[in-house]
Amino acid sequence: MANQSMTPDHITFTGVDHQTSIQGMAELSRQYLVEWAVLFSPKRQGNDPRYPDLATMQKLLLHPDRHRLRMAAHLCGDYSLEIMAGAIN
């Protein structure tokens, strides 16, 4: 273990929202291996600043630098359980 590098392979930033600069995300992604996580919860989507609304998601998906971004979806709480149970497509 002493000879192994303590440098992570990549890092994850969780909570992309309407205040997050997509251009800034792209710039960091050019320099580092970053995963950008978006929080999803039907109860909180658009009502809580950390859960982006539809307009923010559209901006993210249509941004010219979107291909530079390594994205992840974090399905929160009961939402993840419902999807795993097949209750939501």
Backbone bond lengths (Angstrom), bond angles and torsions (degrees), N, CA, C in turn:
res aa  C-N    CA-C-N  psi(-1)  N-CA   C-N-CA  omega(-1)  CA-C   N-CA-C  phi
1 M - - - 1.437 - - 1.524 110.95 -
2 A 1.311 117.99 -30.86 1.458 120.99 -176.83 1.524 112.05 -65.19
3 N 1.325 117.85 -27.20 1.457 120.89 -178.50 1.520 113.64 -88.55
4 Q 1.324 117.99 -9.40 1.461 120.83 -178.48 1.518 110.55 -79.31
5 S 1.311 115.39 143.05 1.462 121.41 178.36 1.522 110.30 -69.48
6 M 1.312 115.96 141.95 1.455 121.17 176.69 1.526 110.76 -95.80
7 T 1.319 117.50 11.46 1.451 121.87 178.74 1.528 108.89 -83.91
8 P 1.335 116.90 126.67 1.473 118.49 -179.69 1.529 111.60 -70.07
9 D 1.337 115.33 152.78 1.461 120.64 175.74 1.519 110.72 -66.74
10 H 1.322 116.24 -39.66 1.461 122.18 176.86 1.524 108.54 -158.09
11 I 1.318 115.69 168.97 1.457 120.42 175.64 1.524 108.58 -125.30
12 T 1.323 115.52 157.04 1.460 121.17 179.01 1.521 109.24 -119.09
13 F 1.319 114.99 130.39 1.455 121.49 170.74 1.523 106.51 -105.53
14 T 1.316 116.34 121.67 1.458 121.75 -176.90 1.518 110.12 -109.44
15 G 1.335 115.65 136.96 1.453 120.74 176.12 1.514 113.58 108.69
16 V 1.337 117.58 33.99 1.457 120.80 174.45 1.527 107.55 -58.25
17 D 1.341 116.92 128.05 1.467 120.04 -178.48 1.520 111.05 -143.10
18 H 1.333 117.03 -168.69 1.459 121.69 -174.93 1.529 113.13 -65.21
19 Q 1.322 118.30 -17.18 1.459 121.38 179.06 1.524 113.12 -93.80
20 T 1.308 116.91 -7.36 1.457 121.34 -177.92 1.524 110.11 -77.75
21 S 1.306 116.15 130.62 1.463 121.46 178.07 1.530 109.62 -79.02
22 I 1.313 115.92 114.58 1.468 119.72 179.00 1.528 109.59 -66.29
23 Q 1.321 117.25 -37.58 1.461 121.55 176.22 1.533 109.88 -61.12
24 G 1.333 116.75 -42.13 1.463 121.21 177.08 1.519 112.16 -64.01
25 M 1.328 115.90 -38.09 1.456 120.13 176.28 1.528 109.87 -60.63
26 A 1.329 116.18 -45.65 1.466 121.24 -178.89 1.526 111.08 -63.70
27 E 1.333 116.53 -40.25 1.466 120.02 179.57 1.526 111.51 -63.74
28 L 1.329 117.16 -44.91 1.468 119.93 177.07 1.526 111.22 -63.62
29 S 1.326 116.23 -37.03 1.467 120.59 -179.53 1.523 112.08 -67.98
30 R 1.322 117.38 -24.34 1.471 119.96 175.37 1.522 110.74 -70.52
31 Q 1.324 117.02 -31.12 1.465 122.25 -174.91 1.527 113.61 -93.49
32 Y 1.338 115.76 -32.79 1.465 120.80 -173.52 1.521 110.37 -135.45
33 L 1.325 115.29 157.26 1.458 120.59 175.05 1.526 107.40 -83.47
34 V 1.336 115.45 98.73 1.461 122.32 -175.62 1.518 109.60 -117.58
35 E 1.324 115.58 140.06 1.455 122.37 170.95 1.531 106.70 -108.29
36 W 1.331 116.13 131.07 1.462 122.66 -178.87 1.518 108.30 -106.42
37 A 1.321 116.39 119.65 1.457 121.04 -175.68 1.523 111.21 -106.34
38 V 1.330 114.23 133.71 1.461 122.21 176.99 1.525 107.47 -108.18
39 L 1.317 116.09 131.67 1.462 121.46 179.09 1.525 110.04 -84.96
40 F 1.331 116.51 136.28 1.464 122.13 178.93 1.526 110.42 -126.43
41 S 1.326 115.19 128.76 1.461 123.04 174.96 1.524 107.21 -159.20
42 P 1.336 118.40 118.68 1.466 119.72 -178.85 1.532 113.30 -55.11
43 K 1.323 117.02 -34.49 1.468 120.57 -178.95 1.525 112.32 -72.07
44 R 1.321 116.97 -31.85 1.468 120.84 -173.49 1.525 114.32 -104.15
45 Q 1.342 117.76 -17.01 1.462 121.30 -175.00 1.525 110.97 -54.98
46 G 1.323 116.30 119.87 1.454 121.64 178.42 1.517 114.42 79.97
47 N 1.343 117.03 -10.40 1.466 121.61 179.74 1.518 112.47 -103.01
48 D 1.286 116.46 -19.51 1.463 123.74 -179.08 1.524 106.44 -120.93
49 P 1.329 118.58 131.25 1.467 120.56 -176.17 1.528 115.32 -54.34
50 R 1.319 118.03 -27.20 1.471 119.56 -178.66 1.522 113.31 -82.85
51 Y 1.335 117.35 -7.93 1.460 122.36 -179.44 1.528 107.17 -113.49
52 P 1.335 117.95 101.44 1.465 120.48 -171.37 1.525 113.89 -63.30
53 D 1.324 114.72 146.52 1.460 121.02 176.23 1.527 109.76 -80.97
54 L 1.319 116.09 175.71 1.461 121.82 -177.02 1.531 112.11 -59.91
55 A 1.331 117.46 -40.65 1.470 120.72 -179.65 1.530 111.28 -61.57
56 T 1.320 116.68 -39.93 1.469 120.44 178.35 1.521 110.58 -66.93
57 M 1.332 116.74 -41.39 1.465 119.65 178.45 1.522 111.10 -63.30
58 Q 1.320 117.48 -39.74 1.461 120.61 178.38 1.522 110.95 -63.79
59 K 1.338 117.15 -43.01 1.471 120.43 177.59 1.522 110.74 -58.80
60 L 1.320 115.91 -42.67 1.458 121.16 -179.73 1.526 111.34 -64.83
61 L 1.322 116.42 -45.66 1.469 120.92 -177.18 1.520 113.41 -71.58
62 L 1.328 117.16 -25.44 1.472 121.05 -177.62 1.526 113.38 -100.83
63 H 1.320 117.53 -4.27 1.467 120.80 -177.72 1.532 110.23 -64.32
64 P 1.337 117.68 138.73 1.470 120.12 -178.05 1.535 114.06 -60.25
65 D 1.314 118.80 -24.12 1.467 121.27 -179.88 1.526 113.64 -94.32
66 R 1.342 117.69 9.76 1.466 120.54 -175.74 1.528 112.28 -58.34
67 H 1.334 117.37 -30.40 1.470 120.22 -179.00 1.529 111.80 -67.69
68 R 1.314 118.13 -16.49 1.470 121.86 178.62 1.536 111.87 -84.20
69 L 1.315 116.34 -10.58 1.458 120.37 -170.80 1.528 112.09 -99.27
70 R 1.295 115.41 128.35 1.458 122.38 173.72 1.530 105.68 -91.33
71 M 1.327 116.64 112.57 1.457 121.41 -171.02 1.533 111.76 -108.51
72 A 1.338 114.43 152.61 1.465 121.61 174.97 1.520 108.04 -139.64
73 A 1.314 115.72 147.15 1.463 121.85 175.17 1.519 108.06 -107.10
74 H 1.320 116.10 126.94 1.456 121.18 174.59 1.518 107.81 -105.17
75 L 1.322 115.62 109.20 1.463 121.98 -179.38 1.523 107.58 -88.94
76 C 1.315 115.84 115.25 1.461 120.79 -168.95 1.528 113.11 -96.51
77 G 1.332 114.53 143.27 1.453 122.47 171.33 1.516 115.06 57.55
78 D 1.335 114.90 -136.10 1.459 121.71 -177.02 1.525 112.15 -62.11
79 Y 1.331 117.13 -25.64 1.466 121.08 179.92 1.526 110.57 -58.03
80 S 1.316 117.24 -44.45 1.469 119.98 179.43 1.523 110.91 -65.37
81 L 1.327 116.81 -39.06 1.472 120.36 179.30 1.524 111.50 -65.45
82 E 1.338 116.95 -39.43 1.458 121.37 178.79 1.529 111.05 -64.94
83 I 1.317 116.86 -40.58 1.466 120.41 179.15 1.528 109.75 -66.88
84 M 1.314 117.74 -44.80 1.467 120.47 -179.91 1.520 111.37 -64.76
85 A 1.328 117.62 -30.21 1.455 121.28 179.08 1.532 112.00 -81.46
86 G 1.336 117.01 -5.24 1.458 120.64 179.48 1.520 113.95 83.08
87 A 1.327 117.90 10.96 1.469 121.36 -178.45 1.528 112.43 -76.99
88 I 1.340 116.31 -19.56 1.477 122.34 179.91 1.511 107.93 -127.77
89 N 1.319 116.00 134.44 1.473 120.35 178.32 1.500 110.25 -90.12
